[in-house]
């Protein structure tokens, strides 16, 4: 009886193994691997210029020695390279017109702050709120020879606080970085999934022609 039971077990195992072998397996293609990896990749959420058209809101961050030189020399005669005002653009790189601000018609303090912090979009914080494991990164790019980067970074830090507060997330979930020189003062906002590397810093060549983004 014991031999018969052993024989039945062997036969059952053989039949099960044959059935498993004959089940068609779904091939794993390189395309599916790319799709899976891309879903969790670090991505650029948005890119924004810090200057607001019609309102030189970054003048307060100009380095004192540069400001002194600009004030002492007639407009157009200074050898100081004044950064252009940039439009804002999203991940696609398509420029969008910024909301104009007419400083000849002074607005209330609330409206002034709204103009200054146009770049600090709530939707960036909302995207982080939707993925509690992700980290946000704001990279500041600007000309350190023209702007006081420490004070400009404090301005960006205030914008980060606004984003976090409006989206109901902890401020620490958004990291700040200075990425180096760019002819136009701007910020890049990135979404970094858990376990992924922070975005690579990509400063511009200081000797490249000014007035456009590279």
C-alpha positions in Angstrom: 0.0 0.0 0.0 2.8 2.4 0.8 4.5 1.7 -2.6 1.1 2.4 -4.4 0.7 5.7 -2.5 4.2 6.8 -3.4 3.6 5.9 -7.1 0.4 7.9 -7.1 2.3 11.0 -5.7 5.0 10.7 -8.3 2.4 10.5 -11.1 0.5 13.5 -9.7 3.7 15.6 -9.5 4.7 14.7 -13.1 1.3 15.6 -14.4 1.3 19.0 -12.6 4.8 19.8 -13.9 3.8 19.0 -17.4 0.8 21.3 -17.1 2.9 24.2 -15.8 5.4 23.7 -18.6 2.7 23.9 -21.3 1.2 27.2 -20.0 2.2 30.0 -22.4 4.4 32.6 -20.8 4.0 36.3 -21.6 7.3 37.6 -22.9 8.8 40.6 -21.2 9.7 43.2 -23.9 12.2 46.0 -23.6 9.3 48.4 -24.3 7.4 47.2 -21.2 10.6 47.6 -19.1 11.0 51.2 -20.4 7.4 51.9 -19.6 7.7 50.6 -16.1 10.9 52.5 -15.4 9.6 55.7 -16.9 6.6 55.7 -14.6 8.9 56.2 -11.6 11.6 58.3 -13.1 12.6 61.8 -11.8 10.8 64.3 -14.0 10.8 68.0 -14.6 7.4 69.3 -13.5 7.8 73.0 -14.5 10.3 75.7 -15.4 9.6 79.3 -14.5 11.3 82.7 -14.9 11.5 84.7 -11.7 11.2 88.2 -13.2 7.6 89.4 -13.9 7.0 91.3 -17.1 6.6 95.0 -16.5 7.7 94.7 -12.8 11.4 94.3 -12.1 10.8 92.5 -8.9 14.3 91.1 -8.7 16.0 94.5 -8.6 16.2 94.2 -4.8 18.4 91.2 -5.1 21.0 92.9 -7.3 24.5 92.8 -5.6 25.3 96.2 -4.0 28.4 96.9 -6.0 26.5 96.1 -9.2 23.6 98.4 -8.2 26.1 101.2 -7.4 27.7 100.9 -10.8 24.3 100.8 -12.6 23.1 103.9 -10.7 26.4 105.8 -11.4 26.5 105.3 -15.1 23.9 106.4 -17.7 21.6 103.8 -19.1 23.2 101.9 -22.0 26.8 103.0 -21.1 27.3 100.5 -18.3 29.4 97.5 -19.0 27.3 95.5 -16.6 25.4 92.7 -18.3 21.8 93.1 -17.3 19.9 89.8 -17.4 16.8 89.8 -19.7 13.3 89.2 -18.4 12.2 85.7 -19.4 8.8 84.3 -20.1 7.8 81.2 -18.2 7.7 77.8 -19.7 6.5 74.3 -18.7 8.1 70.9 -19.2 7.4 71.1 -23.0 9.6 74.2 -23.2 6.8 76.3 -24.8 6.9 79.8 -23.5 3.8 81.3 -21.8 3.2 85.0 -21.3 3.4 86.1 -17.8 0.8 88.2 -16.1 1.8 91.9 -16.7 2.3 94.2 -13.8 2.1 98.0 -14.2 4.1 99.7 -11.5 2.7 103.1 -12.6 -0.5 102.0 -10.9 0.6 100.8 -7.5 -1.5 97.8 -6.2 -2.2 96.6 -2.8 0.4 94.6 -0.9 -1.5 91.4 -1.6 -1.5 92.0 -5.4 2.2 92.9 -5.3 3.0 89.6 -3.6 0.9 87.8 -6.1 2.9 89.3 -8.9 6.2 88.4 -7.2 5.3 84.8 -6.5 3.6 83.9 -9.8 6.2 81.2 -10.2 5.2 79.5 -6.9 2.4 77.4 -8.3 0.2 75.4 -6.0 -0.1 72.6 -8.5 3.5 71.6 -7.8 2.6 71.1 -4.2 -0.6 69.3 -5.1 1.5 66.8 -7.2 3.6 66.1 -4.2 0.6 65.7 -2.0 -0.8 63.1 -4.4 2.4 61.0 -4.0 3.4 61.0 -0.3 6.6 59.1 -1.0 8.0 61.6 -3.6 10.3 64.5 -2.9 10.1 67.9 -4.6 13.2 69.7 -5.7 13.4 73.4 -6.7 16.6 74.4 -8.5 17.5 78.1 -8.7 19.6 79.3 -11.6 20.8 82.8 -11.8 23.9 85.0 -12.4 25.8 85.0 -9.2 27.9 88.0 -10.4 24.7 90.1 -10.8 22.5 88.8 -8.0 23.0 88.2 -4.3 22.4 84.5 -4.5 21.9 84.2 -0.7 19.1 86.7 -0.7 17.6 85.4 -3.9 17.6 81.9 -2.4 15.7 83.3 0.6 13.1 84.6 -1.8 12.8 81.2 -3.4 12.6 79.6 0.0 9.6 81.9 0.9 7.9 80.7 -2.3 8.5 77.1 -1.3 6.8 77.8 2.0 3.8 79.3 0.1 3.6 76.2 -2.1 3.7 73.8 0.9 1.2 75.8 2.9 -1.4 76.0 0.1 -1.0 72.3 -0.7 -1.1 71.1 2.9 2.3 69.4 2.8 5.4 69.6 5.0 7.9 72.3 3.8 10.7 69.7 4.2 9.4 67.7 1.3 10.6 70.3 -1.1 14.4 70.6 -1.3 16.2 73.8 -2.5 19.3 73.8 -4.7 21.4 76.4 -6.5 22.2 75.0 -9.9 24.7 77.7 -11.0 24.8 80.4 -13.7 22.0 81.0 -16.2 21.5 84.3 -18.1 17.9 84.4 -17.0 17.0 84.0 -13.3 14.6 81.0 -13.2 13.6 78.0 -11.1 13.1 74.4 -12.2 10.6 72.3 -10.2 11.2 68.5 -10.1 9.3 65.5 -8.8 11.7 62.8 -7.5 10.1 59.4 -6.7 11.4 57.5 -3.7 14.7 55.8 -4.4 15.5 57.9 -7.5 18.4 60.3 -7.9 18.0 64.0 -7.7 18.1 65.9 -11.1 21.4 66.8 -12.6 22.4 70.4 -12.4 22.7 72.1 -15.8 24.1 75.6 -15.7 24.7 77.6 -18.9 27.9 78.6 -20.4 28.6 82.2 -19.2 30.2 83.1 -22.5 27.2 82.0 -24.6 25.1 84.8 -26.3 22.5 86.3 -23.8 18.9 87.0 -24.3 17.7 83.4 -24.9 17.5 80.1 -23.1 19.8 77.3 -24.3 
